[in-house]
């Protein structure tokens, strides 16, 4: 009991290690500078467990397969198949079972492909770290770490656990994946207040973050699920996945349609018995026929295939879909909540502005690609800077390259930085001026270095230059170098320092959300062979200020503008500071007048949060809990929300949003696991293309419904009217099932291949509460369905009266129904546009293939002797086919006339607004 009590006290003491001194934590964890002993480590591991996060196992195959049958239409069809078996209709039962099985297999295989593709891009490799135990340095699997261990941290290391820093030599840590902060955080060993935000806890290094510069040692305080990442992982696990809008609409649609079908079936059977005294067995068979005719048994398969085709098209556009129903969700979103770092920006620090003693310059290009231009910010009619001004820039570029430990390499047309991101930005700035790294460093060899120290806030290096002179190259915090310099470099050489000018330029760059670095030089005597802090006290010449930030992707700016035209709001949610967030947001085209911080959100109640998400576009210094709050507030306002991100801190909101979109290249495993989509190119612009694809998928599903329901209504109406009036059935139930199966897997499926309509990204998102069946669609269903039933009855009765051949009349009727569907399909290819436009005929090939296949199947169905015997058919003559063409083709022109009238009245309403 005493041991358990001690462990509980230890755990309580470790809840806020950032406010405790290293000495106090050593005492709490019974550790020291020599680390834990092997025996202590074993005991600690028994209590704390392995240093790893819980991994969600993949869905078993059997469960994925069973999930495909969880659909109300499928339930009704299975019951119909069972009843057909009971009354001896083996063919009916077999065809129904085949349709159900095809649907299940398609969904099962597609979901499996998506999961497999995701696993392939996720990084599941183990990491190792340097640990001090028993006074010796060991290399251990990071899973073996326990609280009390001492870990050595070096540039390029991934921090293996949460730890309190006990030693820091110019240590900087890239915490973007956890905090969203684009700049590397400087680390010290100082304690901070208990309520200090995560991004400002300088004495802590957190699991999963990256050491970008310097060296240090850390005392492990939390491992596994108890780390900051572990807490976020637990938040993700606690989030319940919601249904997509399409799933909700299909569920409601299936329930409503099934209820109507069962009601009509029951009433028809009852009226047939009451009005005509028909035998119950015959009525029972007729009821099954109505259900088989009216239920769109092909719809689940068509929806699944349409979604699957959308998955393939999105994959070609660099968007990997993890959940099949999520494909169309992007088409319904009206708010995209985007992380800033790595999503809207390049996640690569870039020199974007330079100020010399005379002018300001803008630097183009992004990331670590050494391509771009340096141009005057305000040329004032000048087209280029003078030769003297160019020399000032060249000197700044040489200092940026020499006083720098970073390197760039190119692999497969991609540039990779090795070193600190800020130094990488300065190096690329130098390369954009035409300098060559190796040549410049050979021409100006480094003799000594004064490393960057947090307390001094500068770095200096000593070099010989090609002119035979010796000089110091210096970079550092601008306020510190302005204080140390007494001269500035002008076009004619050194001149007195204008401190007010440099202070004004520094503030100007800072207001643009940039991190400012100062560059200076100092000529020294030839005999000086070393550099120390005393050499920084006098003789420094200010050369330039460089503004550095993580720039917006140019394509992201265009994509946001496209989203705005499509009626979609874009919100930027970041862990960065408000000034930087506002500056980047302004460049992106977002409303930057109001920036809301995470601290403000924490102080608001739910109604106030719901109000503020409607008023502001930019949210800064946000925690994972804040991101969840924002997504939930938007959903409370009945918005369909997409959340993009790449960091661990994004995972809970990714899972909660209606659609979560993770970055595939720089995204963390936690973000990918929580998402619905993974962008393989980490490009926000891909989202705009995916939105258009999602809208196209939804349109094509609606087109399929607009095609299937009228034809099913025509088939069901034929049986209903025959029972109610005691007429002969023009088409038997098994013939109807044949038509359903053939047209669903051919004609209806052709609609899944339709291209986007012309105005796909100029119209607002569909209303959240809008069902699949709108008033216009219902009118179409009733009109076309009624005309189809009339056509079948007219041709059946005409042929039966003329030839007195029931089989021939039914053969004519069933083929007329298929021809009617073929002509209607041509018009159903668009929802409101005219099919006579050239762009729609350029994409007609899938439809023509489907029509050709159906005609071949119908010829076999009509003339194959075995089919004639099985379905009760008789061969048709050429005059029969000509009659069918004349009677069924007008539906094409009638529907096109309806769409023309709809467009006419819509344009009149728009003009009057």
HELIX and SHEET records of a PDB file:
HELIX    1   1 UNK A    2  UNK A   13  1                                  12    
HELIX    2   2 UNK A   17  UNK A   19  5                                   3    
HELIX    3   3 UNK A   22  UNK A   29  1                                   8    
HELIX    4   4 UNK A   38  UNK A   48  1                                  11    
HELIX    5   5 UNK A   61  UNK A   67  1                                   7    
HELIX    6   6 UNK A   72  UNK A   86  1                                  15    
HELIX    7   7 UNK A   90  UNK A  121  1                                  32    
HELIX    8   8 UNK A  142  UNK A  144  5                                   3    
HELIX    9   9 UNK A  176  UNK A  179  1                                   4    
HELIX   10  10 UNK A  198  UNK A  200  5                                   3    
HELIX   11  11 UNK A  224  UNK A  226  5                                   3    
HELIX   12  12 UNK A  228  UNK A  238  1                                  11    
HELIX   13  13 UNK A  245  UNK A  276  1                                  32    
HELIX   14  14 UNK A  280  UNK A  294  1                                  15    
HELIX   15  15 UNK A  299  UNK A  316  1                                  18    
HELIX   16  16 UNK A  324  UNK A  331  5                                   8    
HELIX   17  17 UNK A  340  UNK A  344  3                                   5    
HELIX   18  18 UNK A  387  UNK A  402  1                                  16    
HELIX   19  19 UNK A  421  UNK A  431  1                                  11    
HELIX   20  20 UNK A  437  UNK A  443  1                                   7    
HELIX   21  21 UNK A  478  UNK A  484  1                                   7    
HELIX   22  22 UNK A  499  UNK A  511  1                                  13    
HELIX   23  23 UNK A  533  UNK A  536  5                                   4    
HELIX   24  24 UNK A  554  UNK A  565  1                                  12    
HELIX   25  25 UNK A  578  UNK A  588  1                                  11    
HELIX   26  26 UNK A  598  UNK A  602  1                                   5    
HELIX   27  27 UNK A  606  UNK A  615  1                                  10    
HELIX   28  28 UNK A  624  UNK A  636  1                                  13    
HELIX   29  29 UNK A  648  UNK A  650  5                                   3    
HELIX   30  30 UNK A  651  UNK A  656  1                                   6    
HELIX   31  31 UNK A  669  UNK A  674  1                                   6    
HELIX   32  32 UNK A  685  UNK A  725  1                                  41    
HELIX   33  33 UNK A  733  UNK A  745  1                                  13    
HELIX   34  34 UNK A  747  UNK A  750  1                                   4    
HELIX   35  35 UNK A  751  UNK A  753  5                                   3    
HELIX   36  36 UNK A  775  UNK A  803  1                                  29    
HELIX   37  37 UNK A  806  UNK A  828  1                                  23    
HELIX   38  38 UNK A  838  UNK A  842  1                                   5    
HELIX   39  39 UNK A  845  UNK A  863  1                                  19    
HELIX   40  40 UNK A  865  UNK A  871  1                                   7    
HELIX   41  41 UNK A  878  UNK A  888  1                                  11    
HELIX   42  42 UNK A  890  UNK A  912  1                                  23    
SHEET    1   A 6 UNK A 136  UNK A 141  0                                        
SHEET    2   A 6 UNK A 128  UNK A 133 -1                                        
SHEET    3   A 6 UNK A 150  UNK A 153 -1                                        
SHEET    4   A 6 UNK A 210  UNK A 222 -1                                        
SHEET    5   A 6 UNK A 162  UNK A 174 -1                                        
SHEET    6   A 6 UNK A 185  UNK A 186 -1                                        
SHEET    1   B 6 UNK A 136  UNK A 141  0                                        
SHEET    2   B 6 UNK A 128  UNK A 133 -1                                        
SHEET    3   B 6 UNK A 150  UNK A 153 -1                                        
SHEET    4   B 6 UNK A 210  UNK A 222 -1                                        
SHEET    5   B 6 UNK A 162  UNK A 174 -1                                        
SHEET    6   B 6 UNK A 204  UNK A 205 -1                                        
SHEET    1   C 8 UNK A 319  UNK A 321  0                                        
SHEET    2   C 8 UNK A 677  UNK A 679 -1                                        
SHEET    3   C 8 UNK A 659  UNK A 663  1                                        
SHEET    4   C 8 UNK A 641  UNK A 645  1                                        
SHEET    5   C 8 UNK A 335  UNK A 339  1                                        
SHEET    6   C 8 UNK A 569  UNK A 573  1                                        
SHEET    7   C 8 UNK A 618  UNK A 620  1                                        
SHEET    8   C 8 UNK A 595  UNK A 597  1                                        
SHEET    1   D 6 UNK A 374  UNK A 376  0                                        
SHEET    2   D 6 UNK A 360  UNK A 363 -1                                        
SHEET    3   D 6 UNK A 345  UNK A 355 -1                                        
SHEET    4   D 6 UNK A 541  UNK A 552 -1                                        
SHEET    5   D 6 UNK A 487  UNK A 490  1                                        
SHEET    6   D 6 UNK A 493  UNK A 496 -1                                        
SHEET    1   E 8 UNK A 374  UNK A 376  0                                        
SHEET    2   E 8 UNK A 360  UNK A 363 -1                                        
SHEET    3   E 8 UNK A 345  UNK A 355 -1                                        
SHEET    4   E 8 UNK A 541  UNK A 552 -1                                        
SHEET    5   E 8 UNK A 515  UNK A 524 -1                                        
SHEET    6   E 8 UNK A 470  UNK A 477 -1                                        
SHEET    7   E 8 UNK A 458  UNK A 464 -1                                        
SHEET    8   E 8 UNK A 446  UNK A 450 -1                                        
SHEET    1   F 2 UNK A 407  UNK A 411  0                                        
SHEET    2   F 2 UNK A 414  UNK A 418 -1                                        
END                                                                             
